[in-house]
Amino acid sequence: MNLLVVEDEARMLELLRRGLGEEGHSVTCAPDGEEGLQLARTYPFDVVILDVMMPKLDGFQMLQRMRSARVPTPVLVLTAKDTVPDVVRGLDLGADDYLTKPFSFTELLARLRAVQRRAHRLQNPMLRVSDLTLDPSTREVSRAGLSIYLTRTEYNLLERLMYRVGKVAERRALIEAVWGFDRDIEENTLDAFMHLLRSKIDKPEQPKLIYTVRGVGYVIREASQL
């Protein structure tokens, strides 16, 4: 999953970043609600993990502004505020789940999976471009009915492109969405992975779907959209 963690306590932020990263998730971190809101409104995340007691904007304020701006990303509130009124307030403001500190990391992982499953059931999970299909709920990819094996990075790149079908995904935005903000990834690394992805998606005998927009980024579209 591509996760945004908004937490002002540096030690907790680092523990979450490292622990979730070791589980294979891409983790972007924000130290306050103001920066977290900007990131949540700008980039597509699978789940936001949100503390409540933070400077600039607290978690409840950030959550309220996210929902007012129609940002649909699922939110898991992770906080020491454990009274019933606090839990009710968080859920009423649009949180998808509420977990109090101290917490079990295993439970956090289970709740993240549950939040993502619920989010996928609320929308059409199948992404389709021409005869290429991607199911986010199972991470299965196929073209013309034949399954395609993708590495985690290849899958994440393809998913980002298919969520923006017909729209150009800028190079830096793709790097940040797939590898996170705190990784020093060169653009030639992105190009190398896109080459690998294309070798699996666009076979010589099939119509081309993935295009390079020189100096900007990449786009996936059907030939009729050219």
C-alpha angles and dihedrals in degrees: 000000000000103000135189114205116195110190131139098202104091097208094050091046091053093046091052093044093051097040096047091043091054088055089059099260125136106236128198116186133208124183098208142021095256094059091039092055092050091051094045091052094046107041134042113248129177094219136359116217104205133193117204108210103065139132126259094013121015120220095261091052092048091049092049092051092047092055093042088055089050094244101162098193111132114251128210110194111215111185148133090237097104106160119120093245090054092050091047092048093051093049093045090053090057108273114151095209139001125214123179129216132278091050142167113253089216090056091048090055091048092050091049090054091048093049091051093048091052091048091052092050090056092059136039100277097198117092116197136185114174105309093340116103133184125186111201092194093061100018089231118152127191140166124202087353095303119119117240122206113219130181116238093262093046090049093049091051092049093047091052091050094047093050086057098041110174092011124099115247108212117232097241092045090053092050092049093045095049104032101023133240098280097058121094097224118169120221091240087063088057090048091051093052091045089054090053091047093050091050088061100038104036107047116185092252094050131078111265116255106169117067135184117229101203115238092003116057142262137312136189117213144139120262089251089063094061 
